[in-house]
């Protein structure tokens, strides 16, 4: 303000005398109301007020607040054909490393516990004894984790979205943006799944069965010409209470269709013979709608949207071989036998007639779980999508809450931009070159010395009645109310 006043003094039009006095807020408002304010000063004052208001607006608009946002992954799921490719994964530091070929992965250890769970629950259901309120038996809920995803039921339908990778930031993403910090709300997706059906037929009559006792153990043989030969070893004779169970397994390939035939041999406790079942696989791929309601909620398979191709023989061979490996792990029967024993399935030796349907349910659920585990390796948020040339039809919509600074809207970027321009304009205006008088033009003492009395100095004592007067030793001063004060007054303090 003072710079502008001194600049106006050197111009022909001059400046109003009121601008020579010190400017206060009250005087400034009076000058604006009486239109006694220069245009440039008025603009600066208005700009200052606008800047203050916009600063308050910026604080309000760009303060820290929670924002609900939708993140879309346009390629979140992989069909079975894509599981033969090599995939790459991004970590939190941005390093890209190979995650392998899913179909070549060994997942026996991850499925062994699931096989026990399926066998136990299915065995209890077949005996009509699956009750969470029965204190005499151990209750295992169907809902639970499989690798990195919680499923609500045992039938995963081969859906393998890696939900854990969407609960928090797992690494750099490609094809979509994912914030580094967020709160998971819910998830909805269209993903690939595969339903696998297993059919087991009793073909005991086609097999030659014999047994022998060797050192207290029973050797049970089952075989047929040009077919598999299976041997069971265990304390099998005379047992009606299942304290031990052996399940023999063999996988052969049909030379014409290339479909696998999974042969299972189980001891028949009443006749002390064996029960032979041949199991085959069928199924088809599909697209399904899934949802996850919260970070602790299970994955729900809502509806099947579109049917896909039927599974080919190589897929059937994989699931048959993985089941065979699991039955061979930890002795004959593995965790399938252990689950049946703990569930008291056929504990009295009279439930053999329903064994085929029971095994169909168990094997079918394990086969679907196998593909779920494979898919979870590559259906995570930080998988490098460029590694797959597949044109998938999947899509994922993730709803999250993020903490942001401001509205994060492009329109509000004009506010800080305008603040910057106003500040720059004021700076340039103040620094603009031009002729300016010295500070003496607004020096009160210099003005009084020129206009009132040449003898006025900074230490001259002044009084005021109707006007300013110079006080001397012989000149009494009067009070502001016009009454004389007592005592002499001196010109110098």
ABEGO torsion letter per residue (X at the ends): XAAAAAAAAABAAEBBAAAABBBBAAAAAAAAAAGABBAAAAAAAAAAAAAAAAAAAAAAAABBBBBBBBBBBABABBBAAAAABBBBBBBAAGBBBBAEBAAABBAAAAAAAAAAAAAAAAAAAAAGABBAABAABBBBBABEBBEABBBABABAGGBABBAAAAABBAEBBBGBBBBABBBBABBBBBBBBBBBBBBBBBAAAABBBBBBBBGGBBBBBBBBBGBBBBBBBEBABGBABBABBBBBBBBBBBAAAGBBBBBBBBBBAAAGBBBBBBBBBBEBBBBBBBBBABAABBBBBABBABBBBBBBAAAAAAAAAAAAAAAABGEBGEAAAAAAAAAGBGAAGAAAAAAAAAAAAAAAAAAAAAAAAAAAAAABAABBAAABABBBABBBBBBBBBBBBEAGBAAAAAAAAAAAAAAAAAAAAAABBEBBBBAAAABAAAAAAAAABAABBAABBBBBBABBBBBBAABBBBBAAGBBBBEBBBABX
